[in-house]
Amino acid sequence: MNRIYILFVSLCSSFTIAQSTGYTEVQLDSLFQVENTDLGEVLIRVNQPIFQQKADKMVFNVENSTLSDGSTVLEVLGRAPGILVSQDGELSLRGKNGVSVMINGKLSMLSSKELANLLRSTNSSLVKNIEIIANPSAKYDATGNAGIINIVLKKNVVEGLNGTAYSSGGRGRKNRMNTGFSFNYNPNAWRVFGDYSYTFRGEEERKTFEQDFFDPKSPSTYPIRHSDQTYKTSEPLTSNNFKLGTDYQLSTKTTLGFLIDAKIGRYENKSKGDNQIYAPIETLYSSIVTDNYNQEHWYDYTYSFHGTHQFSPEGTRLDVEIDWEQSKFRSIQTQEQHPLLFSQEEHNDRRGKIPSKFRVFNGKLDLTIPLLNNQTLETGWKSTVKSNDNPSIYELKEDNQWIIDPVTTNHYAYKEQIHAAYINYKLALDHWQIQVGLRNEYTDRNIHQKTSNEEHQTDYNKLFPSASIKYETDHAHSFYASYSKRINRPSHFDLNPFRFYSDPFNYWEGNVHLKPEITHATELGYIWSKYLIGTLYFSQTKDVMTQVYRYEENQTILVKTQENLSKSYHYGATLTATINPTDFWTLSSMFNVFNNQYKGEYQETTIDSKQLAFTVNAQNSFSLLKGIKAEINGQYFSKSTIGLYKREAYFDLSLGASKAVFNEKGNIKLGITDVLKTNNFILTGTNFGSYVRQKYDLDSRVMTLSFNYNW
């Protein structure tokens, strides 16, 4: 006899009834559970809307989106309201950089580059929903001055043996494929679960770079040099992800669990480029064809233990989590130069070996204590210890011999400890919800450049207050306000002063002197039932980290790095609406208008950069006849600032359709992303003796056919 559960969701007026057929659990803020009833082989399921706007977060229900199947998590994030993904995979929220990413509530410690590779190699079929939290409480880590993105993976809690198998194939300029399965065995008190996924993502991009170089002593004069670069890249990525875990209910009060998570991947970047140098600007000075090959391998293993103990029926509860993560990253770079025109500048072939070992320990305790009169006290402790060892070796080819380049070779060792304690108080009255919290974080960081025998040590202790208040009327109207202080620490990659060459004329260099950003963020909002939410927000950031370019004189090389500016201001408004024009059509739309302003001094230049911008997102969902569903997603991003530079406006239109098969245990989906091929990345900017225009013709138009089956 199958047991079913009925869950009523107060926010979206929908419900789910599921038996043991492999559907995932429901985790919502407001639930009313009725008595279990035996109904035999009955299955009724009403899906949640794809987007749900709540007072404290936006929820993107990925599992209900036709367009999300067969994609990577990074591609799905690019279609989420308010999230922008750069050409390098970096994330921004509502036009602001400095986003923290959590996976199942656990903060990722990877650099933006490593995180982008992880998200590119993770199948979106494993994701239940994505929570976009703009102003988190003191219970969350204070890191991430733009907010937090929490990626919630699917978790099956239905009794018995069940699971899901899925496969997809797609084609853009190159082929793509995802396949995998998950299983869950939950007979009674003991639960075993796991999944495996294989991803192959072929990708081809076309890049065009234009650069003008000015005399630093007379930057307003005519350019003294101009360069044109065109590249065509092939970037295949292959990954194998494994997960195996178990939960055991020792008693009605105590549950223990253990999880092993492994990720093994390989990424290649093969590019051929044509480089034209003009000096003076009317005269062709140099013409070089370059062949670049970059191969990356990574192995990431995480071992997690968690436990929960319920002290009393009133809800006093202790949660314990211990994580140990170790990863190895290996990159091999090769650059060959083929001069087509004699040049006074010598460009040697170059190769680099960049291994990296990264280790992270996390320990966390959370105690929840219900008090009298609808009051709750939350308190806890978290410690994070991480290290990175990165001995990079670069070599130049001279007279057919490889010799070590002492300028770029560097052995970099990084250690950081963060210890945090927090207290959070909640009060729920008839019409009021009040929350006040305080978090203390102590940071100790040590950087050792072993090649030059230089050490950089810093430590600091900071308090992070937060508060929120919400008032609900009797007529479906709500008002809320929130405040939080946040921090954005530079990653080990941002601090590493080694050079990462993309070609002979461009390289990235870390900055060991970067300081953390401190942000004060405030938000005011209004909610009308499930239909409308309006928000006003403002934040001020001190020591804002921003990407800058500088020109190395007499070398025709553009260096990309990060610097701290004095401050930045970010303010705007969002309006989110959900309507049902017909019985079969649901429209969720979001309009966001914002202004980013950056102020500071750099290289004896006063900076005051600002840009008013807006974004529009419209998600159309259609429930048609005979189990057929369709989606139309449109996004428009106006011209906006990214630090000191401007990103040109772009538009994205994606279409999808799905059909339930095999008594609704299976689903076939067809999706096309960026139908009009208008989602390109164009960056322009002038500063510090150079003008830059970079265009990335992304491999964004992809057709994908996928199949899922629940057993």
C-alpha positions in Angstrom: 0.0 0.0 0.0 1.5 3.4 -1.0 1.4 6.3 1.4 0.9 9.8 -0.1 1.5 13.2 1.3 -0.5 16.4 0.7 1.3 19.7 0.9 -0.6 23.0 0.6 1.6 26.0 -0.3 0.1 29.2 0.9 2.2 31.6 -1.2 1.4 30.2 -4.7 -1.9 28.5 -4.0 -0.8 25.2 -5.4 -0.3 21.7 -3.9 1.5 18.4 -4.5 0.4 14.9 -3.9 3.1 12.3 -4.6 3.5 8.6 -4.0 6.6 6.5 -4.2 7.5 7.2 -7.8 10.8 9.1 -7.4 9.6 12.7 -7.2 11.7 15.1 -5.1 10.8 16.5 -1.8 9.1 19.9 -1.3 10.8 22.4 0.9 8.8 25.6 1.3 8.5 28.4 3.8 4.8 28.0 4.7 3.4 24.5 4.8 0.2 23.0 6.2 0.3 19.2 6.5 -2.9 17.2 6.6 -3.3 13.7 7.8 -1.8 10.9 5.7 -4.4 9.1 3.6 -4.1 5.8 1.6 -5.4 6.4 -1.9 -3.8 3.5 -3.7 -2.3 4.4 -7.1 -3.5 8.0 -7.3 -1.0 10.6 -8.3 -1.8 14.3 -8.6 0.8 17.0 -9.0 0.5 20.7 -9.5 3.8 22.4 -10.2 5.0 25.5 -8.6 5.5 28.5 -10.8 9.0 28.8 -12.4 9.7 32.0 -10.6 8.5 32.7 -7.0 9.2 36.1 -5.4 9.2 36.1 -1.7 10.0 38.8 0.8 13.6 37.7 1.5 14.5 35.9 -1.8 13.6 35.0 -5.4 13.2 31.3 -6.0 13.8 30.0 -9.5 12.2 26.5 -9.7 14.7 24.9 -12.2 13.0 21.5 -12.2 9.8 23.0 -13.6 11.6 24.8 -16.5 11.6 23.2 -19.9 14.5 25.4 -21.0 16.7 24.2 -18.1 16.9 20.5 -19.0 20.1 19.5 -20.8 21.9 22.7 -19.8 24.7 23.4 -17.4 24.1 25.2 -14.1 26.1 28.3 -15.3 23.8 28.5 -18.4 20.7 28.3 -16.2 22.0 31.0 -13.9 22.3 33.3 -17.0 18.5 33.0 -17.5 17.6 33.7 -13.8 16.1 37.1 -13.1 18.7 39.7 -12.0 21.7 37.5 -12.6 24.4 38.4 -15.2 27.1 36.0 -16.3 30.2 37.5 -17.8 32.3 36.0 -20.6 34.6 34.5 -18.0 31.7 33.0 -16.0 31.7 35.6 -13.2 28.4 36.4 -11.6 26.7 39.7 -10.7 23.3 40.3 -9.1 21.1 43.3 -10.0 24.1 44.9 -11.7 26.5 44.5 -8.8 29.6 42.3 -8.5 30.6 40.3 -5.4 28.1 37.4 -5.3 28.6 34.4 -3.0 27.5 31.0 -4.3 26.2 28.3 -2.0 25.4 24.7 -2.9 22.8 23.1 -0.7 23.5 25.9 1.9 27.3 25.4 1.9 29.4 28.3 0.8 31.8 27.6 -2.1 35.4 28.5 -1.4 36.5 28.3 -5.0 37.8 31.3 -7.0 35.6 32.7 -9.6 37.5 30.9 -12.4 37.4 27.5 -10.5 33.7 28.0 -9.6 32.8 28.8 -13.3 34.4 25.5 -14.4 32.5 23.7 -11.7 29.2 25.2 -12.7 29.9 24.6 -16.4 30.5 20.9 -15.7 27.4 20.4 -13.4 24.2 19.2 -15.1 21.2 21.3 -14.5 19.0 18.2 -14.3 20.5 17.7 -10.8 19.1 21.1 -9.6 15.8 21.5 -7.8 15.8 25.3 -7.5 18.0 28.4 -7.2 17.5 30.9 -4.4 18.6 34.5 -5.0 19.0 36.1 -1.6 19.9 39.8 -1.9 20.0 40.7 1.9 20.8 37.6 4.1 20.5 37.4 7.9 23.3 37.0 10.4 22.9 33.2 10.2 24.5 33.3 6.8 28.2 33.9 6.1 28.9 37.7 5.8 30.8 37.2 2.5 29.2 38.4 -0.7 28.4 42.1 -0.8 25.9 41.7 -3.6 24.1 38.8 -1.9 24.0 35.0 -2.1 22.9 32.5 -4.7 22.0 29.2 -3.2 21.9 26.3 -5.6 19.5 23.6 -4.1 20.1 20.1 -5.5 17.3 17.6 -5.8 16.8 15.2 -2.8 14.5 12.3 -2.9 12.9 11.3 0.4 10.2 8.9 -0.8 10.2 5.5 0.8 11.4 2.4 -1.0 13.8 2.1 -4.0 13.4 4.8 -6.6 15.4 7.1 -8.8 15.7 9.1 -12.0 17.6 8.6 -15.3 18.2 11.3 -17.8 20.0 12.0 -21.0 20.2 14.9 -23.4 22.0 15.9 -26.6 22.4 19.3 -28.1 24.1 21.2 -30.8 25.4 24.8 -31.0 28.5 25.3 -33.1 29.7 22.1 -31.5 28.0 19.0 -30.0 26.9 18.7 -26.4 25.8 15.8 -24.3 24.6 15.1 -20.7 23.6 11.8 -19.2 23.3 10.4 -15.7 21.1 8.9 -13.0 20.3 9.2 -9.4 18.9 6.7 -6.9 17.4 6.6 -3.4 16.8 3.7 -1.1 14.8 4.6 1.9 13.3 1.5 3.6 12.8 3.0 7.1 15.4 4.6 9.4 18.3 4.0 7.0 18.6 5.9 3.7 21.2 5.5 1.0 21.3 7.8 -2.0 23.7 8.8 -4.8 24.0 10.0 -8.4 26.4 10.1 -11.3 26.5 12.4 -14.2 28.6 12.7 -17.4 28.9 16.0 -19.3 30.5 16.8 -22.6 30.2 20.4 -23.7 31.7 21.4 -27.0 31.9 25.2 -27.5 33.3 27.5 -30.1 33.7 31.2 -29.5 34.9 34.0 -31.8 36.7 37.0 -30.2 37.7 40.4 -31.6 39.9 42.8 -29.5 40.7 46.3 -30.5 43.2 48.3 -28.4 44.6 51.9 -28.7 47.6 52.9 -26.7 48.3 56.6 -25.8 51.4 58.4 -24.6 51.0 58.4 -20.8 52.5 61.9 -20.7 49.9 63.2 -23.2 46.9 60.8 -23.1 44.6 63.2 -24.9 46.7 63.1 -28.1 46.4 60.7 -31.1 47.1 57.0 -30.3 50.7 56.0 -30.7 49.8 52.3 -31.2 46.8 50.3 -32.3 46.3 46.6 -32.3 43.6 44.3 -33.8 43.2 40.8 -32.7 40.8 38.1 -33.9 40.5 34.7 -32.4 38.5 31.5 -32.9 38.5 29.1 -30.0 37.4 25.5 -29.5 36.7 24.8 -25.8 35.6 21.2 -25.2 34.8 20.4 -21.5 34.3 16.9 -20.1 33.3 16.1 -16.5 32.4 13.1 -14.4 30.5 13.8 -11.1 29.8 11.2 -8.4 27.9 11.4 -5.2 27.2 8.8 -2.5 25.6 9.4 0.8 23.7 7.9 3.7 21.4 9.2 6.5 20.6 7.2 9.6 17.9 8.0 12.1 19.3 6.9 15.4 16.1 7.8 17.2 13.1 10.1 16.7 15.4 12.9 18.0 18.7 12.2 16.3 19.8 11.8 12.7 23.3 11.4 11.4 24.6 11.5 7.8 27.7 11.1 5.6 28.3 12.2 2.0 31.2 11.8 -0.5 31.1 14.1 -3.5 33.7 13.8 -6.3 34.2 15.9 -9.4 36.7 15.0 -12.1 37.0 17.2 -15.2 39.0 18.3 -18.1 38.8 21.5 -20.1 40.7 22.5 -23.2 41.0 25.9 -25.0 42.5 25.7 -28.5 42.6 29.0 -30.3 44.2 30.5 -33.4 44.6 34.2 -33.6 45.6 36.9 -36.0 47.4 39.9 -34.4 48.0 43.2 -36.3 50.1 45.9 -34.6 50.2 49.5 -36.0 52.8 51.9 -34.8 52.4 54.7 -35.6 48.7 54.1 -36.1 48.8 54.3 -39.9 51.7 51.9 -40.4 51.6 48.1 -40.0 54.4 47.4 -37.6 53.9 43.7 -36.8 51.7 40.8 -38.0 51.8 37.6 -36.0 49.7 34.5 -36.0 49.5 32.7 -32.7 48.5 29.2 -31.7 47.3 28.9 -28.1 46.6 25.7 -26.3 45.5 25.5 -22.7 44.6 22.2 -21.0 43.2 22.0 -17.5 42.4 19.0 -15.3 40.8 19.1 -11.9 40.0 16.5 -9.2 37.8 17.7 -6.3 36.7 15.4 -3.4 34.5 16.5 -0.5 33.7 14.4 2.6 30.8 15.7 4.7 29.4 14.7 8.0 26.2 16.1 9.4 24.0 15.5 12.4 20.8 16.8 13.9 19.5 16.4 17.4 16.0 17.6 18.6 16.3 18.3 22.3 12.6 19.0 23.0 9.2 18.8 21.3 9.1 22.6 21.3 11.8 22.7 18.7 15.2 23.2 20.5 17.6 21.8 17.9 21.3 21.4 17.3 22.8 21.0 13.8 26.4 20.0 13.2 28.3 20.0 9.9 31.9 19.0 9.2 33.4 19.2 5.7 36.8 18.4 4.3 37.5 19.3 0.7 40.7 18.7 -1.3 41.2 19.5 -4.9 44.0 19.4 -7.4 44.1 21.7 -10.4 46.6 21.4 -13.2 47.0 23.7 -16.2 49.4 23.4 -19.1 49.6 26.4 -21.5 51.4 26.5 -24.8 51.7 29.5 -27.1 53.4 29.4 -30.5 54.2 32.6 -32.5 54.4 32.7 -36.3 55.5 36.2 -37.5 54.1 37.1 -40.9 55.9 40.5 -41.0 59.3 41.5 -39.6 59.1 43.2 -36.3 61.7 44.9 -34.0 59.9 43.2 -31.1 60.8 39.6 -30.3 57.9 37.3 -29.4 59.1 33.9 -28.1 57.1 30.8 -27.9 55.9 30.3 -24.3 54.7 27.4 -22.2 53.5 27.2 -18.6 52.9 24.5 -16.0 50.5 25.7 -13.3 49.6 23.0 -10.7 47.5 23.9 -7.7 46.5 22.1 -4.5 43.5 23.5 -2.6 42.3 22.3 0.8 39.3 23.5 2.9 38.1 22.5 6.3 34.7 23.6 7.5 33.1 23.1 10.9 29.8 24.5 11.9 27.3 24.4 14.9 23.8 25.9 14.7 21.5 26.0 17.8 17.9 26.9 17.5 16.0 27.7 20.7 12.2 28.5 20.6 11.3 31.0 23.3 7.9 32.0 24.8 5.4 34.2 22.9 6.5 33.3 19.3 10.1 34.2 19.9 13.1 32.2 18.5 16.8 32.5 19.3 19.4 31.2 16.8 23.1 31.1 17.6 26.1 29.3 16.3 29.8 29.0 15.4 31.6 28.4 12.1 35.3 27.9 11.4 36.9 27.7 7.9 40.6 26.9 7.3 41.8 26.8 3.7 45.1 26.6 1.9 46.4 26.8 -1.7 49.8 25.8 -3.0 50.6 27.0 -6.5 54.1 26.5 -7.9 53.8 27.9 -11.4 56.6 27.6 -13.9 56.8 29.5 -17.2 59.4 28.8 -19.9 60.5 30.7 -23.1 61.9 29.1 -26.2 65.2 30.5 -27.3 67.4 28.9 -29.9 65.2 25.8 -29.8 65.9 25.4 -26.1 63.3 25.9 -23.3 64.6 28.1 -20.5 62.8 29.2 -17.3 61.3 32.7 -17.5 62.3 34.3 -14.1 59.9 37.2 -14.5 56.7 35.1 -14.6 57.7 31.9 -12.7 56.4 32.0 -9.1 55.7 29.6 -6.2 52.7 31.0 -4.3 51.4 29.6 -1.0 48.2 30.9 0.6 46.6 30.1 4.0 43.4 31.7 5.4 41.4 31.1 8.5 37.9 32.6 9.2 36.2 32.0 12.6 32.7 33.3 13.1 30.0 33.4 15.8 26.5 34.8 15.4 23.3 35.4 17.3 19.9 36.0 15.6 16.6 36.9 17.3 13.1 36.4 15.7 9.8 37.7 16.9 6.5 36.8 15.1 3.3 38.7 16.1 -0.1 38.8 14.5 0.9 41.3 11.7 4.6 41.7 12.4 7.8 39.7 11.8 11.0 41.1 13.3 14.5 39.8 13.0 17.7 41.2 14.5 21.1 39.6 14.3 24.8 40.2 14.8 27.7 38.2 13.4 31.4 38.4 14.3 34.1 37.2 11.9 37.8 37.0 12.5 40.1 36.6 9.5 43.8 35.6 9.4 45.5 35.4 6.0 49.1 34.6 5.1 50.6 34.8 1.6 54.1 33.4 1.0 55.8 34.1 -2.4 58.5 31.4 -2.1 60.3 32.3 -5.3 61.1 35.9 -4.1 60.8 34.9 -0.4 58.2 37.6 0.3 55.5 37.2 2.9 52.2 39.2 3.4 50.3 38.6 6.6 47.0 40.3 7.6 44.4 39.8 10.2 41.2 41.6 11.2 38.0 41.3 13.2 34.7 42.7 12.0 31.1 42.9 13.2 28.2 42.4 10.8 24.8 43.5 12.0 21.6 42.7 10.2 17.9 43.5 10.8 14.6 43.0 9.0 11.0 43.9 9.7 7.8 42.8 7.9 4.2 44.0 8.3 1.3 42.1 6.9 -2.2 43.6 6.7 -5.5 41.7 6.6 -5.9 42.4 2.9 -3.0 40.6 1.2 -0.7 43.6 1.5 2.8 43.4 3.1 5.6 45.9 3.7 9.1 45.0 4.6 12.5 46.6 5.3 16.0 45.1 5.8 19.6 46.1 6.4 22.9 44.1 6.5 26.6 44.7 6.5 28.5 42.5 4.2 32.1 41.7 3.2 33.7 40.5 -0.1 37.2 39.1 0.4 39.6 38.7 -2.5 40.0 35.0 -3.5 43.3 33.2 -3.6 43.2 33.6 -7.4 42.7 37.4 -7.1 45.7 37.7 -4.8 48.1 35.4 -6.7 50.6 37.7 -8.5 51.4 35.1 -11.2 50.7 35.9 -14.9 48.1 34.0 -16.9 48.7 34.7 -20.6 45.8 34.5 -22.9 48.1 35.5 -25.9 51.4 37.3 -26.3 49.7 40.7 -26.0 47.3 40.1 -23.0 47.7 38.6 -19.6 46.0 38.5 -16.2 47.9 39.3 -13.0 46.7 39.0 -9.4 47.2 41.7 -6.9 48.6 40.6 -3.5 47.7 44.0 -1.9 44.0 43.7 -2.5 41.8 44.7 0.5 38.4 43.3 1.2 35.3 45.2 0.3 32.8 46.3 3.0 29.2 47.0 2.0 26.2 48.4 3.8 23.0 47.4 2.1 19.4 48.5 2.7 16.2 47.4 1.1 12.5 48.5 1.2 9.7 46.4 -0.3 6.0 46.0 -0.9 4.1 42.8 -1.6 0.6 42.4 -2.9 -0.6 38.8 -2.6 1.3 36.5 -5.0 0.9 39.0 -7.9 3.2 42.0 -7.3 6.4 42.9 -5.4 8.2 46.2 -5.6 11.6 46.9 -4.1 13.9 49.9 -3.5 17.5 49.1 -2.7 20.7 51.0 -1.9 24.2 50.0 -1.0 27.6 51.7 -0.4 30.8 49.8 -0.7 34.2 50.8 0.6 37.5 49.7 -1.0 35.6 48.3 -4.0 37.5 45.8 -6.1 37.3 46.5 -9.8 39.0 45.2 -12.9 41.4 47.6 -14.6 43.7 47.5 -17.6 47.2 49.0 -17.7 49.6 49.2 -20.7 53.2 48.0 -20.3 55.2 50.6 -22.1 57.4 49.5 -25.1 56.0 46.0 -24.9 52.5 46.4 -26.5 51.1 44.3 -23.7 47.8 45.0 -22.0 47.7 43.8 -18.4 44.4 43.0 -16.7 44.3 43.0 -12.9 42.2 44.2 -10.0 42.6 47.3 -7.8 40.8 48.8 -4.8 38.9 52.1 -5.5 37.7 54.4 -2.8 34.0 53.5 -2.9 31.0 52.7 -5.0 27.3 53.3 -4.8 24.6 51.0 -6.1 21.0 51.9 -6.0 17.8 50.9 -7.9 14.3 49.5 -7.9 12.7 46.3 -9.0 9.1 45.4 -9.9 8.1 41.8 -10.1 4.6 40.7 -11.3 2.9 37.4 -11.9 -0.4 37.2 -13.8 -2.5 34.6 -15.5 -3.8 36.1 -18.8 -5.7 32.8 -19.5 -6.2 29.5 -17.7 -3.3 28.0 -19.5 -0.9 30.9 -19.6 1.3 32.2 -16.7 3.4 35.3 -17.1 6.2 36.2 -14.6 8.1 39.4 -15.3 10.7 41.5 -13.6 11.8 45.0 -14.3 15.0 46.3 -12.6 16.5 49.8 -13.0 19.7 50.6 -11.3 22.8 52.9 -11.2 26.3 51.9 -10.4 28.8 54.7 -9.5 32.5 54.1 -8.9 34.8 56.7 -7.3 38.5 56.7 -6.4 42.1 57.4 -7.5 44.3 55.2 -9.7 47.6 56.0 -11.3 47.2 59.7 -10.4 43.9 59.7 -12.2 40.5 60.7 -10.6 37.8 58.2 -11.3 34.1 59.0 -11.3 32.3 56.4 -13.5 28.5 55.8 -13.5 25.8 54.5 -15.7 22.0 54.3 -15.4 20.8 50.8 -16.7 17.8 48.5 -16.6 16.9 44.9 -17.2 13.7 43.3 -18.2 12.9 39.6 -17.8 9.6 37.9 -19.0 8.9 34.2 -18.4 5.9 32.8 -20.2 4.7 29.3 -19.3 1.9 27.5 -21.1 0.0 24.4 -20.1 -1.4 23.0 -23.3 -3.4 19.9 -24.2 -2.4 16.2 -23.6 0.5 16.9 -21.2 2.2 19.4 -23.5 3.9 22.5 -21.9 5.8 25.3 -23.5 8.0 28.2 -22.4 9.1 31.5 -23.9 11.8 33.4 -22.0 12.9 36.8 -23.0 15.6 39.0 -21.3 16.9 42.5 -22.2 19.9 44.1 -20.6 20.6 47.7 -21.4 24.1 49.2 -21.5 25.6 48.9 -18.1 28.9 49.3 -16.1 31.2 46.5 -15.1 33.7 48.3 -12.9 35.2 51.1 -15.0 34.0 49.6 -18.3 30.8 49.5 -20.2 29.0 46.4 -21.4 26.8 47.0 -24.5 23.1 46.2 -24.4 22.0 42.7 -25.4 18.9 40.6 -25.7 18.2 36.9 -25.2 15.1 34.9 -26.5 14.8 31.2 -25.6 12.0 28.7 -26.4 11.1 25.3 -25.0 8.4 22.6 -25.1 7.9 19.4 -23.1 5.6 16.3 -23.3 4.8 13.9 -20.5 5.1 10.2 -21.5 4.9 6.7 -19.9 2.0 7.7 -17.5 3.8 10.9 -16.5 6.9 9.0 -15.3 8.9 10.3 -18.3 9.3 13.6 -20.0 10.6 14.7 -23.4 11.8 18.3 -23.7 13.1 20.4 -26.6 14.7 23.7 -26.0 16.4 26.4 -28.1 18.4 29.1 -26.4 19.3 32.6 -27.8 17.1 32.0 -30.9 17.9 35.4 -32.4 21.7 35.1 -31.7 21.7 38.5 -29.9 23.4 37.4 -26.6 26.9 38.6 -27.2 29.4 40.2 -24.9 30.8 43.6 -25.9 33.0 45.5 -23.5 34.4 49.0 -24.0 36.4 51.4 -21.9 39.1 54.1 -21.8 41.5 54.5 -18.9 45.1 54.9 -17.9 46.6 55.3 -21.4 44.5 52.7 -23.3 41.2 52.2 -25.0 39.8 48.7 -25.1 37.0 47.2 -27.1 36.4 43.5 -26.7 33.7 41.5 -28.5 32.9 37.9 -27.6 30.7 36.1 -30.2 29.4 33.4 -27.8 28.3 29.9 -28.6 24.9 30.7 -27.1 22.4 29.5 -29.7 21.9 25.8 -28.8 19.2 23.3 -29.5 18.8 20.5 -26.9 16.6 17.4 -26.8 16.3 15.7 -23.4 14.6 12.8 -21.8 13.9 12.2 -18.1 12.4 9.0 -16.5 11.4 8.5 -12.9 11.3 5.0 -11.6 
